[in-house]
Amino acid sequence: MSDVIARKGSEGYCSEYPWLFYTDLLLGLVVTVITMILVGVFNTIRREVEALILGIRVTEK
């Protein structure tokens, strides 16, 4: 049993499961895209809120 684990460890899983590599790559890409979209949305909302607050402050004076 330990011989099988040692052999698998030295070869790496990419040779035995090539789809695992692509799935991992795809998952990383999806997570990156989702994170970028969320950051963009958050920045847009923050900018709008800042503009609203600054606009309210300007009209108060």
GROMACS elastic network, one bead per residue, 0.5 to 0.9 nm:
[ bonds ]
;  ai    aj funct       b0    kb
    1     4     6  0.52844   500
    1     5     6  0.65359   500
    1     6     6  0.87611   500
    2     5     6  0.50665   500
    2     6     6  0.60670   500
    2     7     6  0.85470   500
    3     6     6  0.51020   500
    3     7     6  0.61016   500
    3     8     6  0.85319   500
    4     7     6  0.51663   500
    4     8     6  0.60812   500
    4     9     6  0.84970   500
    5     8     6  0.51171   500
    5     9     6  0.60184   500
    5    10     6  0.86943   500
    6     9     6  0.50722   500
    6    10     6  0.63104   500
    6    11     6  0.87444   500
    7    10     6  0.53250   500
    7    11     6  0.62948   500
    7    12     6  0.85281   500
    8    11     6  0.52558   500
    8    12     6  0.58796   500
    8    13     6  0.69177   500
    8    16     6  0.85661   500
    9    12     6  0.52601   500
    9    13     6  0.75247   500
   11    14     6  0.80922   500
   11    15     6  0.69663   500
   11    16     6  0.84122   500
   12    15     6  0.64210   500
   12    16     6  0.76510   500
   13    16     6  0.53133   500
   13    17     6  0.57100   500
   13    18     6  0.76293   500
   13    20     6  0.79497   500
   13    21     6  0.83695   500
   14    17     6  0.51535   500
   14    19     6  0.79031   500
   14    20     6  0.69333   500
   14    21     6  0.61118   500
   15    18     6  0.59642   500
   17    20     6  0.54926   500
   17    21     6  0.74258   500
   18    21     6  0.56090   500
   18    22     6  0.70096   500
   18    23     6  0.89775   500
   19    22     6  0.51868   500
   19    23     6  0.60445   500
   19    24     6  0.85129   500
   20    23     6  0.50663   500
   20    24     6  0.60795   500
   20    25     6  0.85261   500
   21    24     6  0.51524   500
   21    25     6  0.61521   500
   21    26     6  0.86131   500
   22    26     6  0.59878   500
   22    27     6  0.84331   500
   23    26     6  0.50581   500
   23    27     6  0.60330   500
   23    28     6  0.85393   500
   24    27     6  0.50861   500
   24    28     6  0.61657   500
   24    29     6  0.86069   500
   25    28     6  0.51626   500
   25    29     6  0.62300   500
   25    30     6  0.87023   500
   26    29     6  0.50218   500
   26    30     6  0.61142   500
   26    31     6  0.85736   500
   27    30     6  0.51140   500
   27    31     6  0.61143   500
   27    32     6  0.85147   500
   28    31     6  0.52043   500
   28    32     6  0.61190   500
   28    33     6  0.86544   500
   29    32     6  0.50910   500
   29    33     6  0.61819   500
   29    34     6  0.86246   500
   30    33     6  0.51621   500
   30    34     6  0.61202   500
   30    35     6  0.85133   500
   31    34     6  0.51704   500
   31    35     6  0.60493   500
   31    36     6  0.85729   500
   32    35     6  0.51294   500
   32    36     6  0.61478   500
   32    37     6  0.86568   500
   33    36     6  0.50984   500
   33    37     6  0.61912   500
   33    38     6  0.86121   500
   34    37     6  0.51240   500
   34    38     6  0.61215   500
   34    39     6  0.85845   500
   35    38     6  0.51095   500
   35    39     6  0.61018   500
   35    40     6  0.85356   500
   36    39     6  0.51670   500
   36    40     6  0.61262   500
   36    41     6  0.86301   500
   37    40     6  0.50705   500
   37    41     6  0.61315   500
   37    42     6  0.85097   500
   38    41     6  0.51187   500
   38    42     6  0.60048   500
   38    43     6  0.85257   500
   39    42     6  0.50416   500
   39    43     6  0.60700   500
   39    44     6  0.85572   500
   40    43     6  0.51734   500
   40    44     6  0.61639   500
   40    45     6  0.86448   500
   41    44     6  0.51148   500
   41    45     6  0.61552   500
   41    46     6  0.85417   500
   42    45     6  0.51836   500
   42    46     6  0.60740   500
   42    47     6  0.85668   500
   43    46     6  0.50536   500
   43    47     6  0.60879   500
   43    48     6  0.86075   500
   44    47     6  0.51501   500
   44    48     6  0.62260   500
   44    49     6  0.86591   500
   45    48     6  0.51077   500
   45    49     6  0.61301   500
   45    50     6  0.85461   500
   46    49     6  0.51234   500
   46    50     6  0.60651   500
   46    51     6  0.85408   500
   47    50     6  0.50811   500
   47    51     6  0.61326   500
   47    52     6  0.86031   500
   48    51     6  0.50651   500
   48    52     6  0.61696   500
   48    53     6  0.86652   500
   49    52     6  0.50016   500
   49    53     6  0.61361   500
   49    54     6  0.84844   500
   50    53     6  0.51337   500
   50    54     6  0.59701   500
   50    55     6  0.82587   500
   51    54     6  0.51119   500
   51    55     6  0.57738   500
   51    56     6  0.84427   500
   52    56     6  0.60968   500
   52    57     6  0.85649   500
   53    56     6  0.51308   500
   53    57     6  0.61806   500
   53    58     6  0.86105   500
   54    58     6  0.60607   500
   54    59     6  0.86399   500
   55    58     6  0.51003   500
   55    59     6  0.62704   500
   55    60     6  0.86613   500
   56    59     6  0.52252   500
   56    60     6  0.61951   500
   56    61     6  0.89638   500
   57    60     6  0.51477   500
   57    61     6  0.66574   500
   58    61     6  0.55816   500
